[in-house]
Amino acid sequence: MPAPSAQDRTMIEDLFIRYTCALDAGDVETLVACFAEDGSLESPAVGAYAGRPAIREFARRFARFRERGSQLRHVISNLRVDVDGGGDKARAGCYLVVFLTRDGRSRMLAPGTYDCELARTEGQWLFQRRVVTMDHDYELEGI
């Protein structure tokens, strides 16, 4: 796949940032809006979800986790992006580190990656398929 235009790269980077910030803030509707209508999400820590209604439930689980006093901070880096020749499909991925703060104590969870298939819909990049891979298993109690 050819390198993305500067505009596409910026839009895709913004999508990744909107997603992680919405997840950490418990902003359900912003998180859901990051996905195509038939988009999917797979995570070893919280399962697989397909379609916006299921992704909304995933986002609500994280919002309730935050409401009960746990704060996650998803930190992403090393974003790589490839856009197909037609310009409406892309693959993107990055490294992922997550910090969890609960009861006044913070810890880092297992590092991992996001690997994503993207689709341009009405001029906007959205996640079509988002796969989370962690370096080792862990459990999020209370999620």
C-alpha positions in Angstrom: 0.0 0.0 0.0 1.3 3.5 -0.8 2.1 6.0 1.9 -0.9 8.1 3.0 -1.3 11.8 2.2 -0.5 14.2 5.0 -4.2 14.9 5.4 -5.1 11.1 5.6 -2.4 10.5 8.1 -3.5 13.4 10.3 -7.1 12.2 10.2 -6.2 8.6 11.1 -3.9 9.8 13.9 -6.8 11.9 15.2 -9.1 8.9 15.0 -6.7 6.9 17.2 -6.5 9.7 19.7 -10.2 10.3 19.8 -10.8 6.6 20.5 -8.3 6.3 23.3 -9.3 9.6 25.0 -13.0 8.7 24.7 -12.3 5.3 26.2 -10.4 6.8 29.2 -13.0 9.6 29.7 -16.0 7.3 29.6 -17.3 9.2 26.5 -19.5 6.4 25.0 -20.9 8.2 22.0 -17.5 9.6 20.8 -16.0 6.1 21.1 -18.9 4.5 19.2 -18.6 7.2 16.4 -15.1 6.1 15.8 -16.4 2.8 14.2 -18.1 2.0 11.0 -21.7 0.9 11.4 -20.6 -2.8 11.0 -17.2 -2.3 12.6 -15.7 -4.7 15.1 -13.4 -4.7 18.1 -11.5 -7.7 19.5 -9.6 -7.5 22.8 -8.2 -10.4 24.9 -9.1 -8.5 28.1 -12.7 -7.7 27.3 -13.9 -9.9 24.4 -15.2 -9.3 20.8 -17.8 -6.9 19.7 -19.4 -6.4 16.2 -21.6 -3.5 15.1 -22.2 -0.2 16.8 -24.8 -1.5 19.3 -22.3 -4.0 20.6 -19.5 -1.5 20.6 -21.7 0.9 22.6 -22.1 -1.8 25.3 -18.3 -2.2 25.3 -17.9 1.6 25.8 -20.6 1.6 28.6 -18.7 -1.1 30.4 -15.6 1.1 30.4 -17.6 4.1 31.4 -19.0 2.2 34.5 -15.5 1.1 35.3 -14.4 4.7 35.5 -17.6 5.7 37.4 -16.6 3.2 40.1 -13.3 5.0 40.6 -10.8 3.3 38.2 -9.0 5.5 35.7 -7.3 4.1 32.6 -4.8 6.0 30.5 -4.2 4.5 27.0 -0.9 5.7 25.6 -0.2 5.0 21.9 2.9 5.5 19.9 4.7 4.4 16.7 1.7 4.8 14.5 2.1 3.3 11.1 -0.4 3.9 8.3 -0.9 2.4 4.8 -3.7 3.5 2.5 -4.8 1.4 -0.5 -4.6 2.7 -4.1 -8.2 3.7 -4.2 -7.9 5.8 -1.0 -10.9 4.4 0.8 -9.3 1.6 2.8 -6.3 1.6 5.1 -4.4 -0.4 7.6 -3.0 1.2 10.7 -1.4 0.1 13.9 0.5 1.3 16.9 2.1 0.3 20.2 -0.1 0.5 23.2 0.7 1.0 26.9 -2.1 1.2 29.5 -1.9 2.6 33.0 -4.6 1.8 35.6 -5.1 4.0 38.6 -7.3 2.7 41.4 -7.5 3.5 45.1 -4.7 6.0 44.8 -2.3 3.5 43.2 -1.2 3.3 39.6 0.3 0.4 37.6 1.1 -0.4 34.1 -0.8 -3.2 32.4 0.7 -5.5 29.8 2.0 -3.6 26.7 0.6 -4.5 23.3 -0.6 -3.2 19.9 -3.6 -2.0 18.1 -3.9 -3.4 14.5 -6.7 -1.9 12.5 -8.5 -2.0 9.2 -10.0 1.4 8.4 -12.6 2.6 5.9 -13.3 6.1 4.7 -17.0 6.9 5.0 -18.4 10.2 3.9 -14.9 11.7 4.0 -14.2 10.4 7.5 -11.8 7.6 8.5 -13.5 5.0 10.8 -12.4 1.7 12.3 -13.7 -1.2 10.3 -11.9 -3.8 12.4 -9.8 -3.1 15.5 -7.7 -5.9 17.1 -5.9 -5.5 20.4 -3.0 -7.8 21.1 -1.3 -7.8 24.5 2.2 -9.1 25.3 0.7 -11.3 28.0 -2.8 -11.9 29.5 -4.2 -9.9 32.3 -7.6 -9.3 33.9 -9.3 -6.1 34.6 -11.2 -6.7 37.8 -14.6 -4.9 37.8 -14.9 -4.3 34.1 
